[in-house]
Each structure stands twice: as C-alpha cells, then as structure tokens.
Amino acid sequence: MTEIIERDEIIAFLMENYDGSSCFITVEEGNANDQWTVADLFLRRWLNDMDDAPGWGLTNVKGVYEYLCKHKTSLIAHNMVNRSAKNNSGFLLWENHEFDN
C-alpha cells in the first residue's frame, strides 16, 4: 500500500519550485477560477515540453514531475490533480490520472 503524505508537504515542495502568479491547490479551487492546479501546471509542462518555464514560474520541472509521479496516490487523495488534461492545442496529455506512463 502506498503511503499518503501530507498535503502541506506536497504544497511546500511545489512552492519551492513555483514562482507564478496564480496558485490553486485543489481541483475545486482551479475549476472555480478556470485555472489549472499548481500540480497540473508542472505535469502539463513536463508532458508537453519537457522543460522549465521560468516565465511562468515553473522551475525544476523534471524533478517536480518525478516527485508528483512518486506521490501520485497522495495527489489524488488530496484532490490536487485533475483526472484528465489536454494541452493548449487540445491534445490529450493524460486521462484517468494516468500522467505517469
């Protein structure tokens, strides 16, 4: 069984690598503001471009992606990642939380 880590631990790690203007932690917060969660932003960036995006406040994208994959169960438990996501061109990046394939 995968250990669920604390939400605050995940948030702290994300914030060490994020310097962006919008900061939505849960899917509900993001949806209410028509935005992605911070975890979604990192996942989308890695799966779409495999590179940092300092202009968007995203650094250490590969390291954060690996961390998020390692703690996928915790992200889902804390509702910090969307079930599916597409890039800005409409191409599917993941579905059913399968962002770690």
HUGICOR-V313272 format. One record per backbone hydrogen bond with DSSP energy under -0.5 kcal/mol. NH is the residue of the N-H (numbers start at 1). CO is the residue of the C=O. If there is no record, write none. Layout:
BEGIN
<<NH & CO> <NH & CO>>
END
This chain:
BEGIN
<<5 & 3> <10 & 6> <11 & 7> <12 & 8> <13 & 9> <14 & 10> <15 & 11> <16 & 12> <17 & 13> <17 & 14> <18 & 15> <19 & 57> <25 & 23> <27 & 79> <30 & 26> <31 & 27> <32 & 28> <33 & 29> <33 & 30> <34 & 31> <35 & 30> <38 & 24> <41 & 37> <42 & 38> <43 & 39> <44 & 40> <45 & 41> <46 & 42> <47 & 43> <48 & 44> <49 & 45> <50 & 45> <50 & 46> <53 & 58> <56 & 53> <57 & 54> <58 & 53> <59 & 17> <59 & 57> <64 & 60> <65 & 61> <66 & 62> <67 & 63> <68 & 64> <69 & 65> <70 & 66> <71 & 67> <72 & 69> <75 & 71> <76 & 72> <77 & 73> <78 & 74> <79 & 76> <80 & 75> <85 & 94> <87 & 91> <90 & 87> <93 & 85> <94 & 85> <97 & 83> <98 & 95> <99 & 97>>
END
